[in-house]
Amino acid sequence: MIVEHGGNAAALAEAFGYSLDDCLDFSANINPLGLSPRLRDCLLDALDDALVHYPDSVYRHSREALGDHHGLDSSQVLLGNGAVELFYDLARFFHPQTLLTLSPTFMEYEKAFAQVQTETKRIVLEAPDYSWSFEQLLPALETLAAGDAVLICNPNNPTGSLSRRSELEKLASFLQEREMVLIVDEAFMDFLEDERDFSFTYSLKDFPNAVVVRSLTKFYAIPGLRLGYALSCHPACFEAVEGSRAPWSVNALADKAVPALLGDRDYQEATRQWLRAEQAFLYQGLSAVAQLRPVRPSVNYIFFEYLGPLDLRQELRKRKIFIRSCQNYPNLTDRHYRVAIRSRQENEQLLAALTAVLMKEADDARD
């Protein structure tokens, strides 16, 4: 199973004969503020020692920092080479007969659990807001058996739909009573200003059957460094995963970065100020286009349906702008797209390009 991802701007630019510097990449949901000065200084200071010594095999300082950050013990933290690696680890540990997940959602889950011959069942989310409730999930939940797992992406990727923690707690309680597992992907949760209302990390102590997976690469703009982590009060999961995986899955520079990232309050506040302004600006701009049906965003990307006949991804590529087509997601079509939220200037360029493409479409239709 091959899963397509966004963020392949360098390869696309090369294929089209463009200079990457001349292109705008809206296909990857990465913080446009880039590396924080604090993180850059940390990495440069650590460079010589980090590259000539093995990483700490148990990542004590990073796990302690993350545990303190979330009010958990360091033993309840598992570091990963990006969040995606952790889904493969969890699939091997829990090895459920059936995985229940949403659709559309991040497709790497299904691939990870397919490695252990798990059958994936999908709950189809409906337009216009692609939301779900515990009551809507209940008929599908009742088909599961002890040992099975439910995986929820919150906020959901690619739709941006967001579920409250109280709804997840209903789900976790149902699963716990039946000896089933809940996995929550919170890769984009850091972008929320009111995280406490939505993040399941605040409920983990009450649900040892649950695991939360978080990413540090999206918010802190370090996808090339590969850094993610999982949190859980499960009595055996993380120790078993650590005992079965190859050592040093996280490199020493990523390990050094964790405390610096968590303590960078200036960068965190600058990111939220940027998103506050640009999320509203781009959503309003897309909503003003008659042929587009955007979903109200919760974090740093916007999902929309296009009602016209063009291949928008291809049309925008001609203008050196890359967006994410969602046609390869189950239950979506070639009319569904996702765009990252970027700087004001870049967002204006995207809206101008879309307007030009759609005006040309209208002119061609009149001819």
N, C-alpha and C positions, 0 to 999 in steps of 0.2 A: 504493500500500500504506500503510494507516494503522496505526501501532503504538500500542497503549495503554500508558501508563506509570502508575505510582503517583504519589503526591504531588500530586494535584489537590484537596487538602482544601478550599481556599478556594472553588472552584467547587461542590463537593459541598455544603458548608455553605450557600452561597447558594441552591442548588437546593432544599434541604430546609427552608429558612427558619430555619436555626440560626445562632447566633453562632459564629464560628470559635473564639473563646476557650473555648467550652463543649465543643468536640470534641476527640477524641483521634485522631491520625493514625498508624496502624500500617502504612500502605500504602507509605510512602517510607522507605528504609533509610538514614536520616541520623542522625548522632551526636546523641543528645539533650542532650549537654552544651552544645550551641550554640556561638556564637562564643567563642573564647578571648579573655581580656582583652588579651593581647599582640597578637593580630590586630586587635582593635577599635582599640587605640591606634595601631597601624601605619596602618590605613586612615584614621583621623581625621587623623593627622599628614600623610598624603600627599594628602589630599582636594583642597586648593586647587591644588597644583602638578599633580596627576594629571589634573584635569579641564580645565585651561586649556592643556595641552601634549599633543602627540601622544605615544603610547607609543614607546619605542625599537622600531624596526621589526624588529630581530633579537633583542630580548629577551636581551641579553648577560648581565645579572646573574642573571636567573632560570635561564637555561640553564647558567651556570657553577655556580650553587648546586645544581641538580639533578644535573649531571655529577659534582660533588664528592660528593654524597650517595650516588651509585650507583657511584662509582669509574670513571666514563667521562669522555671528553672532551666539552666543550660542543657540539661539532659532531655528537655522537651523541645529542643531545636535541632533540626537536621539541615546541614548546608548542602547545596547542590551546584553543579556546573550549569547554572541556568535553571529556571523552574521546570522546563520540559523534562530534564533528566529525572526529576523527582517523580513524575507520573509513571515512568517506566519502573522506577524503584518500588513504588507503591503497588503497581500492578503485580510485580513478582511476589511481593510480600502477602498481599491480601488474596490474590489469585481467585477472584470470584467466578462463579459460573456465569453470572449475568451482571452487566453494568448498565444502569439506567442513567441517561443523560439527556440534555436538551438538544433541540435542533431548530435553527442552526446554532452551532457553537464551535469553539476551537477544535479542530479536527485531529489534533495530535493525541487526544485522549483515546479515541477509538483505535488508533494505530498502536499506542502503548499497551492497551489491554488485549489487543489481538495477538500480541507476542506470547501471551499465556493462554490462548484459545478461549478467551472470554467472549461471550456473545453480548453485543451492544444493542440495547433497545433505546429508541429515541422518543421523546415527548416533543411533538411539533409545536413550536411557538407561533402564534398568529399575529399578523399585522392588525392594527397599525403600531402597537407599542411592544409586541413580542414579550409580554410579561407572563408570569405564572403565579399561581397560588398553591398552597399545600392541598387545598380541596381539589384543584384541577389535577394534581399529580396522583391523588389517592388511588384511583382505579389501577393505574400502572404499578404503583407501589405494592398493591395487594397481590400482584402476580409474582413478586420476588420471594426468595427463600432465605433462610439463615445463611450468612456468609456472603450474600450478594452486596453490591455497592451502588451508591448513587453519587454522581459527580456533577456539581453545579458550578458554573462559571459566574462570578458575581464581582463587578459588573460583567455582563455577558459580552463576549467577543464573537461575532462582529457587531451585534445589534446595539450594545451600550445599555440595554435594559438592566435595571437595578432592583434587587430584592432586599427587603428589610431583614434585619437580624431576627426579629420576632417570627418571621415566616420560616426562616432556616431552623430556628429552635423547634418549631412544630415538627418539621421534617426530621431533625436529629433525634427528637424524643421518640417518634414513631419507629425509626430505624433501630434505636438502642433497645427498645422493648423486644424487638424481633431479632436481635443479634446480627444486625446489618451495619454497614459502614457508610459514613458520609465523608466525601472529599469535596472541599470547596476551593476553587481556584480564585485567588484574589490578586491576580497579577497587576491589576490597575487600581487597586483600592487606595494606594497612596495619594492619588489625584483628588480624592474626595475631601472636602473640608469638614464634613460631618460624619467622619468615619465610624464613630461609635454606634450610630444608628444602623449601620449596615455590615460592619465587619464581624465575622463569626469568631475572630480571635478572642473577643471578650466573653465568649460562652464556652470556650474549650474545657475549662475546669469541670464543667457540669456534664460533659459528653466525651468520655474517653474513647468512644467509637468514632470520633471525628478527627480529620486532619485538614489543616488549612495550608495551602501552598501559596507563597508570595514570590514576587519577582522584584529584584532591585535594578534590573536593566532598563525598564521602561521609564520610570520616574527620574532616574539619575543619568539617563542617556549613555549607558555603557553596555549595549548589546554585544559588542565584541569581547568584552571582558568575561561574560557568562557568569552570572551570579544570581542564585535564587535560594530559597530556604523553605522548610516546612515546619509547622508547629503542631504539636499534639500532646495530649495527656494519655495516649494509649500506653499500656504498661510494657509492651514488648516490641512495637513496630520499629522504632528508630535504632535500637540496639541491634536488632536482627538485620536491618538494612545495612548498617555500618559494618556488620560482621561478614556480609556476603558480597559487598561491592569491592571493586578494585581500590587500593589506597590512593590518596592524593587526587581525588576527582576534582578538587577545587585548587587552582593555582595560588601561589603565595601572594601575588599582587592583589588578586581578588580578596583573599583573606585579610590582607592589610587594609583594604578599602572599607570594610564593613563599619568599623567604629567611626571612621571619618565621615561616611555617608550619613549615618544616623544622627551625628552631632552637627550636621551642617544646616543650622536653622535659617541662615540667610538664603541659601539656595532653595530650601523648602518653601519659604514665604514668597520668594521671587517667582517660583513656579506657579504657586496658587494665584498670585496676582495676575500673571500672564494668562492663565487658563480662565480666570474669572471674566476677563475682557474678551479674549479671542473665541471662547466657546460660544458666547452669546452672539458675537459678530458673525462668525461663520454660519451658525445655525440660522440666524435671521437672513443672511444672504442666500443660503440654499433654499430656505422656505419661500423666498420671494420669486423663485424660478418656477413657472407654472408646470413645467414637465417633471419636477422633482418632488418626491414625498419623503423628506428626511424624518428620522426618529429623533425625538428630543434627546440630546446627549447627556450623559452623566459624568463622563470623564474626557479624555483627550482625543476622541475620534467620533465621527458622525457616520451613521449608516443611512443609506437612502435607496429608494426605488426610483428608477427613471422610467417614464411612461412613453418614451419615443422609440424610434426604430434603430438608432445609431448604436455602434459599439463605442461607448464613451471612453473606455480605456484606450482604445486604439486612436480615437480622434485626439485625445489629450496627449498621447505619446508623440504625435506629430508636432505638438507644441512644446515638447520636452518636459511634460508634466506626467508623473506616474501616479496612478491611483490603484486601489485594490479592487479588482473584480471579485465578486463573491459567488460566481456561477458554479464553482466547484464544491460549494457547501451543499449537503443534502437539504432539500426543501427550499432552495433558492434558485434563481434563474440568472440569465445573462443581463437582466435589468437591475440587479442588485449590486450596490457598490459601497465601499467604505473609504473614507478619507480621514487622514490624520488632521488634527488642528495644529497649525504652525504659527509663525509670526504674522503680524498684521500685514506686512508687505507681501509675504508669500500667500496668505489667505486672499488678499485682494487680487493677486495674479491668478489664482485658481478660479475665483468667481468671474473675473474678466474673460478668462479662456473658456469657461463653460458658457458664458453669455454669448461669446462669439461663435462657438460651435453650434449652439442651439438657434441662434439667429440665422446662420447659414442653412441649417436644416429647414427652418421656416421658409426662407427664400427659395430653396430648391423645391420645396413642396408646392409653392405658388407657381413656379415655372412649369 
